[in-house]
Every structure is written in structure tokens, then in C-alpha cells.
Amino acid sequence: VIAADFPDPDVILVGDIYYMITTTMFVFPGVTMLKSHDLVNWEYCSNAVPRFDYSPCYDLDSCDRYGHGQWATSIKYNDGKFYLLFITLNEGGFICSSAKAEGPWEIRKLPRGFYDPGLFFDDDGKIYVAHGYSKISITEIDKDFAAIGKDSLVFTGDIRNGIEGSHVYKINGYYYLYCTYGGLDGIQVALRSKNIFGPYEQK
């Protein structure tokens, strides 16, 4: 539906509008958000990160970040705000927030990063992030997006190595982790549990 390179998509519905965020890696303006009313026809909404001033390498100042940069952003809407959580392998974790999808966006570096993070606001006010590669963990975070306590390992991939890209949903009392076993023939799986910390069944 989009003739462009928009990998690692995450999509949410706010009101009657779908919003999609994608990976733009080392390309800036980056962290492109699109919007749609039907999941087929998409239009440009904003770039949450116009510049990335956390390393001289993004300005090609004696180094580069080709193939690195922003990966696998998780988008959520909670209490009147959009939140974008992502990681760079070199600089760590970042959160972007805005009251409007069109921006302006505030970006903030976090105390630690989470690999391929899946942000989740539970209905009891608690906030979690699912993350990891081959082993998926759940970590509770506070309102400043700093970890509370230790990571809890909830699932180890058993189809092959490389389960990643966690997205978290709660539907009819079940917690779902929608993940991929990455690679050229990426396999999508859904993990389901009645408890955010598992145990999870895989389909």
C-alpha cells in the first residue's frame, strides 16, 4: 500500500485515525509518522526527530552511523499524548512525546535502552516495556520511563533464534506479545497470557 521503504511498522488507532510509525535508521529528518482513515491510503503526518544531535557521526563528522540509528519504534497514545519509544544500538533509548501527531515533538534520552521495545500502558496505570532478542523480557517502568526493578524473562524463542520486535496488546483480558522471528523470511507469532509476566503460549 506504500511504495516506500518503511520497515518495522507499528500502528495504532486514535479516534477514527490510524497512525503508523516506522524505522528510518540513519536518515533524518527521521521517525516518520503517517496517518490514514482506512489503512490503505496514507498521508504524511510528521517527522518526530528532525535532527539527531546525540553523536557527531550523524553529521558525518569523522565517523558515520550507516545501518544504525533509530530502530523499531513503538507508538502508543495515553492520556492525551502520543509516545514513541525507540533504541539506537550506539546511543541507547529515547522517548518522543507530543499532544499532536503533527508535533512539535519532544525527544528525551533515557537512562537505559530496551532492544526493539514494545511500550504498553496497562489499565491499572502501570507501564511496561517488552524487549529483547531471542529472549523476551518484560520490565515495569515509571512515568519517566525509567526501569522499576529487574527485567523479567517471560519467553525464550523455540522456533529458531532471533525472536524480536515485540508489540504489546491487551484484548479481552489477555496480554498479547506480537513478535517476529527476524530474517529474510521473518515469521510472525503471537504470544498470549492472562498475566503480563506470563507464562505465555505461542501461536
C-alpha positions in Angstrom: 0.0 0.0 0.0 3.0 2.3 0.3 5.7 2.4 -2.4 8.5 3.2 0.0 10.9 1.6 2.4 9.0 1.8 5.8 10.2 -1.2 7.8 9.3 -2.3 11.3 5.8 -0.6 11.3 3.7 -0.1 14.4 0.1 1.1 14.0 -2.4 2.4 16.5 -6.0 3.8 16.2 -6.8 7.1 17.9 -10.4 8.1 17.4 -11.1 7.3 13.7 -7.5 7.9 12.5 -4.8 5.2 12.2 -1.2 6.3 12.9 1.8 4.4 11.8 5.4 4.9 12.8 8.4 3.2 11.1 12.2 2.7 11.2 14.2 5.4 9.4 17.6 4.4 10.8 20.3 7.0 10.0 18.1 9.1 7.7 17.0 12.5 9.1 14.5 14.1 9.2 13.5 10.8 10.7 11.0 8.7 12.6 8.3 9.3 10.0 4.7 9.2 11.2 1.9 8.6 8.7 -1.9 8.7 9.1 -4.8 7.0 7.4 -8.6 6.6 7.7 -8.7 3.2 6.1 -5.2 1.5 6.4 -4.8 1.7 2.7 -4.4 5.4 1.8 -1.7 7.0 3.9 -0.5 10.6 4.1 2.5 12.2 5.7 1.9 13.5 9.2 5.3 14.5 10.7 8.9 13.6 11.4 9.3 13.2 15.2 13.1 13.7 15.0 14.2 16.4 12.6 17.8 16.1 13.8 19.6 13.7 16.0 22.2 15.6 18.0 23.5 12.7 20.2 26.6 11.9 18.2 28.8 13.7 15.7 28.6 10.6 13.5 25.1 11.6 12.3 26.7 14.7 10.8 29.5 12.5 9.2 32.0 14.2 11.4 34.9 11.8 11.2 32.5 8.8 11.5 29.1 7.5 10.4 26.1 5.6 11.5 25.1 3.9 8.3 22.8 0.9 9.1 22.4 2.1 12.7 20.3 4.9 14.2 16.6 4.6 15.1 15.1 1.2 15.1 11.7 -0.4 15.7 9.8 2.4 17.3 6.8 1.6 19.5 3.9 4.0 19.3 1.2 4.4 21.9 -1.4 7.0 22.8 -2.2 7.5 26.5 -3.9 10.2 28.5 -4.0 12.8 25.6 -0.4 12.2 24.4 1.4 10.3 21.8 4.6 8.4 22.9 7.3 6.9 20.7 9.9 4.7 22.3 12.9 3.5 20.3 16.5 2.5 20.6 19.7 3.1 18.8 22.4 0.5 19.2 25.1 3.1 19.8 23.4 5.8 21.9 20.7 3.9 23.8 17.0 4.5 24.5 14.8 7.6 23.6 11.3 8.7 24.2 9.4 11.2 22.0 6.2 12.7 23.1 3.6 15.2 21.7 0.0 16.1 22.3 -0.5 16.1 18.5 0.7 13.7 15.9 1.7 16.6 13.7 4.1 17.8 16.5 6.0 19.5 17.8 7.7 16.6 19.4 9.9 16.5 22.5 12.7 14.0 22.5 14.5 12.8 25.6 17.3 10.3 26.2 16.5 7.6 28.7 18.7 6.1 31.4 18.8 2.8 29.5 17.6 1.4 26.2 15.4 -1.6 25.5 16.0 -3.7 22.4 13.1 -3.5 20.0 10.8 -2.0 22.7 7.1 -2.6 22.9 5.6 0.1 25.1 2.4 -0.7 27.0 0.2 1.3 29.3 -2.0 -1.0 31.4 -5.5 -0.1 32.5 -4.4 0.0 36.2 -2.0 2.8 35.5 1.2 0.7 35.3 3.6 1.0 32.4 5.6 -1.8 30.9 8.0 -2.4 28.0 8.6 -5.8 26.3 12.0 -6.2 24.8 14.8 -8.5 23.8 16.4 -10.7 21.1 15.8 -14.5 21.3 14.7 -14.0 24.9 11.8 -11.6 25.5 11.6 -9.8 28.9 9.0 -7.5 30.5 10.2 -4.6 32.5 8.0 -2.2 34.5 8.9 1.4 34.1 7.8 4.6 35.8 6.3 7.7 34.4 9.7 9.0 33.5 10.3 5.7 31.5 13.0 4.5 33.9 13.1 0.9 34.8 11.5 -0.2 38.1 13.3 -3.3 39.4 14.8 -6.0 37.2 13.9 -7.4 33.8 11.6 -10.4 34.0 12.3 -13.1 31.3 8.9 -14.2 30.0 9.6 -16.2 26.8 12.5 -17.8 25.1 12.1 -18.3 21.3 11.9 -22.0 20.5 11.2 -22.0 16.7 14.7 -20.6 16.0 16.9 -17.8 17.3 16.1 -14.2 16.9 12.6 -13.6 18.2 12.3 -9.8 18.5 10.2 -6.8 17.6 7.7 -7.1 20.4 4.3 -5.3 20.3 2.1 -5.5 23.4 -1.7 -5.5 23.4 -4.4 -6.3 26.0 -7.6 -7.8 24.5 -10.5 -9.4 26.4 -8.4 -10.0 29.5 -5.4 -11.5 27.6 -2.0 -9.9 27.2 -0.6 -10.5 23.7 3.0 -10.1 22.6 3.1 -9.9 18.8 6.7 -10.7 17.7 8.8 -11.7 14.7 11.5 -14.3 14.3 13.5 -11.9 12.2 15.4 -12.5 9.0 14.7 -12.5 5.3 11.7 -14.9 5.8 10.5 -13.4 9.1 8.0 -15.5 10.9 5.2 -13.7 12.8 4.0 -15.2 16.1 1.5 -14.2 18.8 2.2 -15.0 22.5 -0.7 -14.9 24.9 -1.1 -14.9 28.6 -3.6 -13.8 31.3 -0.6 -12.3 33.2 1.7 -9.6 31.8 4.6 -11.7 33.3 3.5 -15.0 31.7 3.6 -17.8 31.3 2.9 -17.2 27.5 1.7 -19.7 24.9 2.9 -19.3 21.3 0.9 -19.5 18.1 
